[in-house]
Amino acid sequence: MISEYLMIDEDTLDSLMDLNNRELTQKLFEIEESGKFELIDIDKIWDALHCFLTGVSASKPIEGDKLSEAVVGVHNFNIDDEDADFVTCTENDELEAIIIAIESVDFDKLASSFDPKVLKKHRIYPQGIEQDGKEQLVEEFRYALTELLKFYKKALDTNHHVIVSIL
């Protein structure tokens, strides 16, 4: 499973709102393939990054925690369908608070106290990621967080919303 972040406009967001899980994921694949909107992915580091920033797995998003929302988004599509794929939306007016939270992270302090064993303790995806070693993981976290920050700033500046899909 990888985490992808897709900028979309208001009309596109509106067109996704009432789709069921299968229709939603199909439409997202079509949008991605069209190349109309900017897209980034942070590959498989999403759960470990969430744990690094919040202390818990992304499988337990923290409502209202802007660092949690930076990784997993804010509004879950198909929330009533327990078997639905993980797709969320962060609306443009919610991006500024997330950007401020990311910019406020004392990354070096988090990195110095980070112990990869916590990833195993919290059963972070993918299994065994803690074996990559602290230095490698910290550099992957730094890169992913930097890319997310740039992406969110651009989405805010261009009046786009962000769709997060972990598929």
LINDACOR-V597483 format. One record per run of one state. SS is the DSSP state (~ for helix, > for strand, _ for the rest). FROM is the first residue (numbers start at 1). TO is the last residue. If there is no record, write none. Layout:
SS;FROM;TO  SS;FROM;TO
This chain:
_;1;2  >;3;8  _;9;9  ~;10;16  _;17;20  ~;21;34  _;35;38  >;39;41  _;42;42  ~;43;54  _;55;57  ~;58;60  _;61;65  ~;66;72  _;73;74  >;75;76  _;77;85  >;86;90  _;91;91  ~;92;103  _;104;106  ~;107;113  _;114;116  ~;117;121  _;122;128  ~;129;132  _;133;133  ~;134;157  _;158;160  >;161;166  _;167;167
